[in-house]
Amino acid sequence: MSASLESRTPSIQPLDRSVEPRIRAVIDGKAKPPGSLGRIEDLATQLALIRHPSPPCADKATLLVFAGDHGLTAEGVSRYPSAVTPAMVKTFLAGRASANAFAAAIGVDVEVIDAGVAVDMPSHFKLIAARIRNGTANAAREPAMTCDEAVAALARGADLASEAIDVGADVVAIGEMGIGNSASAALLMHRLAPAPLTDCVGAGAGQDKAGMAKKLAALERAAARTAVTAPLAVLAEFGGLEIAMMAGAIFGAAERRRPVVVDGFIATAAALVAIRMQPAAQDYCVFAHRSAERGHSLMLAALGAVPLLELGLRLGEGTGAVLAVPLLRAAARLWTDVATLDDVLAGKI
């Protein structure tokens, strides 16, 4: 990590694993057979470690949806035009996207951020204007952004997560909208997992066989253009502004000792960037689900991450992250609300 980046990236402390045996002993002592709640017990342990010495809490969750466009769309990597990105931003603002519906059902706040939509968005009281530039450049031909722009996007994402925590968020969830961003995520995975490019490229929003061939060819040109492997350089060469801000949001939440719920393929690519830059960031990530997008399972494996859900989702928007929030709430309540077995047996309940 460069000195300039170190000065502008929050300092993330790894979790204190020395207290984990005590935390697990508390969970084992609840009114249930030890281990009987399976991975919810592991999640409760992670949440308790994150908030230690305070008790875990996941009551208030905020989904940050970052929107940005990609110059790679000029290469035909998506079946949809970039015009869909601002149209979907307006849909989020109207509360009519899938992420809005799921968030309303579960009680999750939604913040919509213009990280770098290609066209100027009309002012809207619900839209957070945070754009670094009007979309990225075409990564098949030139760097998607400069290193300074990547650093600025990371810092802005960190600030937005911190601001959500300032107004009460116990949990930060990250999601995105951006035509072409599965292509960007595939390139990030290729260099940072690392993995063969052919294993990283999927159908995205629904490419047919011909479209997949065009997408792979474009990404091969992008990958051949530069051999960079350092995480910040890879982010600048291939990343999206919304992906960079999601990575920054992970930094911001981790610095404030709050869990970050990571959505699907694109959000996991952001987590991959963040973790390769600051490995301690992984301690604060809860991986929501295994996407149906090709490459997601391999990317999760590269991080040693096991997601909570497997629902065949591949929409993005933070939909899977929102659906995982009730599991975090249940895990936190296991710690705070469930009686101890000793109290039950002593008739104190």
Buried (B, 14 or more C-beta within 10 A) or exposed (E): EEEEBEEEBBEBEBBEEEEBEEBBEBBBBBEBEEEEBEEBBBBBBBBBBBBBEEEBBBEBBBBBBBBBBBBBBBBBBBBBEBEBBBEBBBBBBEEEBBBBEBBEEBEBBBBBBBBBBBEEBEEBEEBBEBBBBBBBBBBBBBBBBEBEBBBBBBBBBBBBBBBBBEEEBBBBBBBBBBBBBBBBBBBBBBBBBEBEBEBBBBBBBEBEEEBBEBBBBBBBBBBEBBEBEBBBBBBBBBBBBBBBBBBBBBBBBBBBBBBBBBBBBBBBBBBBBBBBBBEBBBBBBBBBBBBBBBBBBBBBEBBEBEBBBEBEBBBBBBBBBBBBBBBBBBBBBBBEEBEBBEEBEEEEE
